[in-house]
Amino acid sequence: MGEQQRTGQSPSQAPKGNLAPPLQIPESASFRRQRASRACDTCHARKVRCDADSLGVPCTNCVAFTIECKIRAPKRKKMGGKKDGESERRGSYGDTAPSPIARSASVSGQREIPPPYEPNNIGMNSHHGMPDTEVSETYASQQCVNNGTYVQYMKPKFARAPIKEAGRVAYLGESSNLSLPVQDRHGPTDVVHYPLPENVRGARARLKELDNVEIDILHQRGAFLLPPRALCDELVEAYFQWVAPVVPVIKRTNFMRRYRDPKNQPSLLLLHAILLAGSRVCNNSQLMDANGSTTRAAMTFYKRAKALYDANYEDDRVTIVQALVLMGWYWEGPEDKDRTRGDLVTHARSDLAADVTKNVFYWSRVAVMVAQGCGMHRSVEHSQLSRADKRLWKRIWWTLFTRDRSVAVALGRPTGINIEDSDVEIMSEDDFIDDEEPAGAAAAQGYQPEFASDPIHVRFFLNYVKLCEIMGLVLAQQYSVASKSRRNNAIDLTHSDMALADWLQNCPPEVRWEPQRHHFWSALLHANY
């Protein structure tokens, strides 16, 4: 999909707060890297990690923030004998200041921190590779609390307890081992969604418990930084205009309310994912490289979102699913390779490898697994969720269904969602209402939401879902391995053709493509047809 940009921690020249410099790469980054044996001047002065030794000049930090990367000439050794040999064995990290991690470890008396990464140290057996077996008092007390989590489900009031946070829901399927003692205790019940116990929280709620390594990684990735506000606004608007109609997984009214509130900002993981998706459809010059591509900027947002996801930073499960869906908008290609030069065969092989691990297929499947883990594939009509949250859950599940089918068709992969495992009701136009219905004076005055759903977008998605159902039928009957041994392929083909004809005949005129009268969304829908 394009070249990649590596990110790093903001140098002192960068604006403070949430304002990050423009995401442009200097021209020098496209040339072959020179080898270095020490930290660059900028990283050395700021006492942060520098990867110029392993990856060459310019280093990650200087590339990400468009700063000239310089390596000072090494000092000539004046002392001989044992000290010279010792200095030579230490390598490039011998002259650099210890990292904050190493300093904190030496003060607290913890395990000695291993030396920085060196290519020759990969797979080396060392006492530094021993797993940590020490248990702190904080960890031990947390384990005691966690061990009592499942007991909460045995309480009589728990099955009918109101679900105050839609992103903190536990799902107990009928065949679950835990559902058996619950039913023995309270009798058969149709409840499968339960409020998650309060002690189950992610890293965002327990930042003080993150170790220095995790914090350092998030800072190095720039995960706590955002672009200038004007650029953020443009990316968010681009997302809701061009991406959200295809994946309507976010309540725009709620998101914008928090986005504008400095005291109650939206999830950082979700915001980086939105910026990633928005950067794919935004033509702001600050996002473009010398070739006019926004791929490097998209990779910056992708790596920030991925770092937060890997650190278990977010504990709202709905937010995690929303972010995972949007992370598929970045397609990872060859690492640090110039498309205009080099071996085309190598590029092709790299792309094939990236197709398996870091593309829309990968992230869509992860999103489906997380969604099924909290029970989004099951009907929530009789659950304790609010009306607005029930609508959102339904939209998210059918969005995952469309991604599953369309990606399987596009990449020739098997589908991941078995429709027989789901009892989620089919969507209607009412499911696109974000807010709860107003009451009292607001209702009497004819309340109009600020971000009402576009009827074209609503009809587009409803008919896109129907089309994806036919996609799944065609895949099962014509392209599955089992279909090759069946003898009624001609009959199946006729049924699929009739289903497509019926879909086209009943497609609403607002989103039906016609040569003389059409728009973007009708054209996109017809292209899928």
Secondary structure, 3 states (H helix, E strand, C coil): CCCCCCCCCCCCCCCCCCECCCCCCCHHHHCCCECCCCCCHHHHHHCCCCCHHHHCECCHHHHHCCCCCCCCCCCCCCCCCHHHHHHHHHHHHHCCCCCHHHHHHHHHCCCCCCCCCCHHHCCCCCHHHCCCCCCCHHHHHHHHHHHCCHHHHHCHHHCCCCCCCCCCEEECCCCCCCHHHHHHHHCCCCCCEEECCCCCCCHHHHHHHCCHHHHHHHHHCCCCCECCHHHHHHHHHHHHHHHCCCCCCCCHHHHHHHHCCCCCCCCHHHHHHHHHHHHCCCCCHHHCCCCCCCHHHHHHHHHHHHHHHHCCCCCCHHHHHHHHHHHCCCCCCCCCCCCCCCCHHHHHHHHHHHHHHCCHHHHHHHHHHHHHHCCCCCCCCCCCCCHHHHHHHHHHHHHHHHHHHHHHHHHCCCCCCCHHHCCCCCCCHHHHCCCCCCCCHHHHCCCCCCCCCCHHHHHHHHHHHHHHHHHHHHHHHHHCCHHHHCCCHHHHHHHHHHHHHHHHHCCCHHHCCCCCCCCHHHHHHHHHC
